[in-house]
Amino acid sequence: MTPPLEIAANVLMTASIILAGRNNIHSWWIGIVGCVLFAVLFYQVNLYADVLLQLFFIVTCIIGWLQWRRGAGGEPLPISRAGWSSLAWIVPAGVAAVVIYGLLLHRFTNAYAPFIDSAVLVFSVIAQFLLMSRRLETWAFWLMVNTVAVPLYYSRGLTLTAVLYAAYWINALVSWYWWRIQARRMAQAPEVLSGTSAEA
């Protein structure tokens, strides 16, 4: 039987992720509540990197919420690209962080699958920073995270969470496509989207 805590956490995070894919600011405060519940859930099953990740998400959700509300020069924060020059150091740095943090978990804790757990943490952090800045590449990183997270959570008996992360994989793919359309429209006619993406 699926624990009520797991159900509640997934319902809230599903709503948050869908709203993020639709470029809706309400994604942030709903995500904060969902992250609190997930932090408790992951602690119960010894996924400590994921606990730390949820605490990070709580802080960045607050910052992201403020950034999206503040916008850029009084206008909604536009969707933009991170650029190859940024990705050229972000990806190697992420891989190095996975190795280092995985070694620490392996050496000093009883963490389950420390390197896989670390990969979920590190690349979720990268994806979250990109989301906060409304970078299109955020969805590529979320696809990577969800691909790793599904078998990890299933192996710990978090079946509902694993199934929903599989759905999040599909949502990330659809959201990537949707954000590309919005970015193209904004580049062609900024006034069409002004005032629609960051409404409270």
Stockholm file with secondary structure:
# STOCKHOLM 1.0

chainA/1-200         MTPPLEIAANVLMTASIILAGRNNIHSWWIGIVGCVLFAVLFYQVNLYADVLLQLFFIVTCIIGWLQWRRGAGGEPLPISRAGWSSLAWIVPAGVAAVVIYGLLLHRFTNAYAPFIDSAVLVFSVIAQFLLMSRRLETWAFWLMVNTVAVPLYYSRGLTLTAVLYAAYWINALVSWYWWRIQARRMAQAPEVLSGTSAEA
#=GR chainA/1-200 SS CCCHHHHHHHHHHHHHHHHHHTTCTTHHHHHHHHHHHHHHHHHHTTCHHHHHHHHHHHHHHHHHHHHHHHTBTTBCCCCBCCCHHHHHHHHHHHHHHHHHHHHHHHHHSCCSSHHHHHHHHHHHHHHHHHHHTTBTTHHHHHHHHHHHHHHHHHHTTCHHHHHHHHHHHHHHHHHHHHHHHHHHHHHHCHHHHTTTSSCC
#=GC SS_cons         CCCHHHHHHHHHHHHHHHHHHTTCTTHHHHHHHHHHHHHHHHHHTTCHHHHHHHHHHHHHHHHHHHHHHHTBTTBCCCCBCCCHHHHHHHHHHHHHHHHHHHHHHHHHSCCSSHHHHHHHHHHHHHHHHHHHTTBTTHHHHHHHHHHHHHHHHHHTTCHHHHHHHHHHHHHHHHHHHHHHHHHHHHHHCHHHHTTTSSCC
//
